[in-house]
């Protein structure tokens, strides 16, 4: 377990101001036991080695300082060694792609003064900027600092639009899920740009003490908004609450919530400076407290509860959206944490009228099309709040777009149920109906798992979408069926779990397993970025390019054998043919012992042999190229 005393940059010792250097028992959860941690005595010794003897703490911001120092050290090529030691540091690295496949994108924003300029933030890929309407992208954040971007905000006040903020730290990630579904991408605070997103600097008072432990209020920044009337910066931090800075991010004070109380928080601000916040009842220890919806009319100085009586007593994550054309209309989408008997999630939806102080529960009108599961009967499924997005059309307060794994729209704010016999009047992205014979299970030029929806500020029909595969654009949000364009060209944020190089000299083929983008096959072009092809679906895992067959796998060790389609072995059979031969896991293996991203190994000297681990047991297949390879597994003693 983690050391009982963790360096802390949390709290509110005086008027809620975040101050460094408070070494005390952490209210945040200790890291779960994984069986491979250091012994307690060893952790004590390590802590004693790294602490500042003058204060007894790990110095605040020391990781960022370390990385900045390391970035100035010599490496090969220009006299600098680089950030890593060992043989890899002496190699020359370049990106080979894929150029056409993005990755999980949590944040997206359009420049109010130049709508061809967009900023996007990837969960493990940093901040990217486009100045040509998403045709091309450039990385703008330092890849050596932190890549877990979750939110982007521009100061909307005239004369201040060159100022941007982004927050880091993804509390509910999918990359690297273990069997306990505890994956998190720790952040390093909040960053600010004063040159319209060209360069970024961290705000020192938001830097956590330890970038790999949950010990700080700014480990997981969920949302940043800037008041259009005062310029105050408001931050919704997961596991604590709502913070405010009145000096451009130099200092933050906790306004609403408490440390370790509300696991999920969100905030929104309307054009008049009225603030809405929502806090989960779920605490970080799994118990519940009082959560709900709150309003402030005085820049966050005080808050009033506006939680409707129909709001669930226990609830996990909620997100907010305010109608740009009517600042008194807002919507709240809530995942309660409950699952119905048919496997559908309990998701609630409320409309708020801030003028009259009334609310309407419209949960029963959310899309829930007939079917046996989420694929053939689309409904609002968030994957346990992993995927949630919502926005309101700028010229119509009743036109709402929301989504979980699939994206939906309503022209009356879900005041009425969607037409059951007209699926594509409501369903506009993500997964689509697969009950027919055509297994085009993903909406054309779009992708599942929705994380952000952004409308063009001056062209209400134009809408951007961010999801697990990057960034997409529609020019007419009212069209049926909706038409999308993929705008992830050069947006190189694909999250790879694994990469494979064939052993032969001069072989330009590459294979990689990517989060929610399947197994990607590409050929190195020698210069520039290569186009990628998804040859296996799901969360791509391990793969192998053999002499006679290609092998790919997705989550939980499900490996497949695929044919080559040409004599040169440069074209690989698609998973959409349904003719792939399953090779793993062994039928007798315990599925509870499979890792989410599970390894296998093929003997390069005898490609008939595959090894597959199951806990502390190793399986071997000696006839991998047999007609039914699943019949040839044996357990090694």
WOMOVEN-V591354 format. One record per residue. RES is the residue in one small letter. D_LAST is the distance of its C-alpha to the last C-alpha in Angstrom with 1 decimal. Layout:
RES&D_LAST, RES&D_LAST
//
This chain:
x&32.1, x&35.0, x&37.9, x&40.3, x&43.2, x&43.0, x&45.8, x&47.8, x&50.2, x&50.9, x&53.8, x&57.0, x&58.6, x&62.0, x&63.0, x&59.5, x&59.5, x&56.1, x&56.2, x&53.8, x&52.8, x&52.2, x&49.3, x&48.6, x&45.8, x&44.6, x&45.2, x&42.5, x&39.0, x&36.5, x&33.5, x&30.7, x&27.9, x&24.9, x&22.8, x&23.6, x&27.2, x&29.1, x&29.8, x&33.3, x&34.8, x&33.6, x&35.1, x&38.3, x&38.5, x&38.0, x&40.7, x&43.1, x&42.6, x&43.4, x&46.1, x&49.8, x&51.2, x&54.6, x&53.3, x&49.9, x&48.5, x&46.4, x&49.4, x&50.1, x&49.3, x&47.6, x&44.8, x&47.4, x&49.4, x&46.4, x&45.7, x&49.4, x&49.5, x&46.4, x&47.9, x&50.8, x&48.8, x&49.0, x&46.7, x&46.6, x&49.3, x&51.8, x&51.1, x&48.5, x&44.9, x&43.8, x&41.9, x&38.5, x&37.7, x&35.5, x&35.5, x&35.7, x&39.1, x&40.5, x&39.9, x&42.5, x&41.3, x&43.0, x&42.3, x&41.7, x&41.6, x&41.4, x&45.1, x&45.3, x&42.6, x&43.1, x&40.9, x&41.1, x&44.7, x&45.9, x&49.4, x&52.3, x&56.0, x&59.1, x&61.8, x&64.9, x&67.3, x&65.6, x&63.6, x&62.1, x&60.2, x&56.9, x&54.4, x&50.8, x&48.0, x&44.3, x&41.6, x&39.8, x&42.5, x&45.7, x&49.3, x&50.6, x&54.2, x&56.0, x&59.7, x&60.1, x&59.0, x&55.3, x&55.6, x&54.0, x&52.3, x&52.0, x&49.8, x&52.1, x&50.0, x&48.4, x&44.7, x&44.1, x&45.2, x&43.8, x&42.9, x&42.4, x&45.8, x&46.6, x&50.4, x&53.5, x&57.1, x&60.4, x&63.5, x&65.8, x&69.1, x&71.6, x&71.5, x&68.0, x&65.8, x&64.6, x&62.5, x&59.0, x&56.1, x&52.4, x&49.9, x&46.3, x&43.2, x&41.3, x&40.3, x&38.6, x&36.7, x&34.2, x&32.8, x&29.4, x&29.0, x&26.1, x&25.0, x&28.0, x&30.5, x&32.0, x&32.7, x&35.9, x&37.8, x&39.8, x&43.4, x&45.8, x&48.9, x&51.8, x&53.2, x&56.8, x&58.5, x&62.3, x&62.5, x&61.4, x&57.7, x&57.9, x&56.5, x&55.0, x&55.0, x&53.2, x&55.3, x&54.7, x&55.1, x&52.2, x&49.6, x&46.8, x&46.0, x&42.3, x&41.1, x&37.5, x&38.3, x&40.2, x&43.2, x&46.2, x&48.5, x&48.3, x&44.5, x&44.7, x&48.1, x&48.5, x&52.0, x&55.1, x&58.6, x&61.9, x&65.1, x&67.6, x&70.4, x&69.5, x&66.7, x&64.6, x&60.9, x&58.8, x&55.1, x&52.8, x&49.8, x&46.9, x&46.3, x&49.9, x&52.8, x&55.7, x&57.0, x&60.3, x&61.6, x&65.3, x&65.3, x&63.1, x&59.8, x&60.7, x&60.2, x&58.7, x&59.6, x&57.7, x&60.0, x&58.0, x&54.9, x&53.1, x&50.2, x&46.9, x&48.7, x&48.6, x&45.3, x&47.0, x&50.5, x&52.7, x&56.3, x&58.9, x&62.5, x&65.4, x&68.2, x&70.4, x&68.0, x&66.9, x&63.4, x&60.8, x&57.6, x&54.9, x&52.4, x&49.5, x&49.5, x&45.8, x&45.2, x&42.3, x&40.9, x&40.8, x&44.0, x&47.3, x&50.7, x&53.9, x&53.6, x&55.8, x&58.1, x&60.7, x&63.8, x&65.8, x&69.2, x&69.9, x&67.2, x&64.7, x&67.0, x&66.6, x&64.6, x&65.3, x&62.9, x&63.3, x&60.3, x&61.3, x&61.2, x&58.8, x&56.2, x&53.0, x&52.8, x&49.1, x&48.1, x&45.7, x&46.7, x&50.2, x&51.9, x&55.6, x&57.9, x&61.7, x&64.1, x&65.8, x&68.9, x&69.3, x&68.1, x&68.5, x&65.8, x&62.2, x&58.9, x&55.8, x&52.5, x&50.1, x&46.5, x&46.6, x&42.9, x&43.0, x&41.5, x&43.3, x&41.9, x&41.9, x&39.7, x&42.7, x&43.3, x&46.4, x&48.3, x&52.0, x&54.8, x&58.2, x&61.4, x&63.4, x&67.2, x&67.9, x&71.6, x&72.0, x&69.1, x&67.6, x&64.2, x&63.0, x&59.6, x&58.7, x&55.1, x&55.7, x&56.8, x&53.7, x&52.1, x&50.0, x&50.2, x&49.2, x&45.6, x&42.3, x&40.7, x&41.6, x&41.5, x&43.7, x&45.9, x&46.4, x&47.1, x&47.0, x&43.3, x&42.6, x&38.8, x&39.4, x&42.3, x&40.3, x&42.9, x&46.5, x&49.7, x&53.4, x&56.8, x&60.4, x&62.5, x&65.2, x&68.1, x&67.1, x&65.9, x&64.7, x&62.4, x&59.0, x&55.7, x&52.5, x&48.9, x&45.3, x&42.9, x&46.0, x&49.5, x&52.6, x&56.3, x&59.2, x&62.9, x&64.0, x&61.5, x&59.6, x&62.7, x&62.0, x&58.8, x&57.8, x&59.0, x&56.3, x&57.6, x&57.8, x&54.3, x&55.2, x&58.1, x&55.6, x&52.3, x&52.6, x&49.2, x&45.5, x&44.1, x&46.5, x&46.8, x&44.2, x&45.3, x&46.9, x&45.6, x&45.8, x&42.5, x&44.1, x&42.3, x&43.5, x&47.2, x&48.6, x&48.7, x&47.3, x&44.0, x&42.4, x&42.1, x&45.6, x&46.3, x&50.0, x&53.1, x&56.2, x&59.6, x&61.9, x&64.7, x&67.6, x&66.3, x&65.1, x&63.6, x&61.2, x&57.9, x&54.7, x&51.2, x&48.2, x&44.7, x&41.1, x&42.1, x&45.2, x&48.9, x&50.9, x&54.7, x&56.9, x&60.7, x&61.7, x&59.9, x&62.0, x&61.3, x&59.6, x&57.0, x&56.3, x&55.8, x&53.6, x&53.3, x&50.3, x&51.5, x&48.3, x&49.4, x&48.4, x&47.1, x&43.9, x&41.9, x&38.9, x&35.9, x&32.9, x&29.3, x&28.1, x&29.7, x&28.7, x&30.7, x&30.3, x&29.8, x&33.0, x&36.1, x&38.8, x&36.7, x&38.4, x&36.0, x&34.2, x&31.9, x&31.4, x&30.1, x&33.0, x&33.6, x&35.2, x&36.2, x&33.2, x&31.8, x&34.8, x&35.5, x&38.3, x&39.8, x&41.0, x&44.8, x&45.2, x&47.6, x&48.0, x&45.6, x&43.9, x&43.8, x&40.5, x&39.3, x&36.9, x&34.6, x&32.3, x&33.5, x&32.5, x&31.0, x&29.8, x&26.4, x&24.4, x&25.7, x&25.7, x&28.6, x&27.4, x&29.4, x&29.6, x&28.6, x&28.6, x&26.0, x&26.8, x&25.5, x&27.0, x&26.1, x&23.0, x&20.9, x&23.1, x&22.9, x&25.4, x&26.3, x&29.9, x&32.3, x&34.7, x&38.3, x&40.0, x&39.6, x&39.3, x&36.4, x&38.4, x&38.5, x&35.6, x&35.5, x&36.3, x&34.3, x&37.6, x&37.4, x&34.8, x&33.3, x&30.2, x&27.0, x&24.3, x&20.9, x&19.0, x&17.7, x&15.5, x&17.5, x&15.0, x&14.3, x&16.4, x&19.5, x&20.2, x&17.4, x&18.9, x&21.1, x&24.6, x&24.3, x&20.6, x&19.3, x&17.7, x&17.7, x&18.9, x&18.7, x&22.5, x&22.3, x&20.9, x&21.7, x&20.0, x&16.6, x&15.9, x&13.2, x&13.4, x&12.3, x&12.5, x&13.2, x&10.5, x&7.8, x&7.9, x&9.1, x&10.7, x&14.0, x&15.4, x&18.8, x&20.0, x&23.6, x&23.5, x&26.1, x&23.7, x&20.5, x&19.2, x&18.6, x&16.0, x&13.0, x&9.5, x&6.5, x&3.8, x&0.0
//
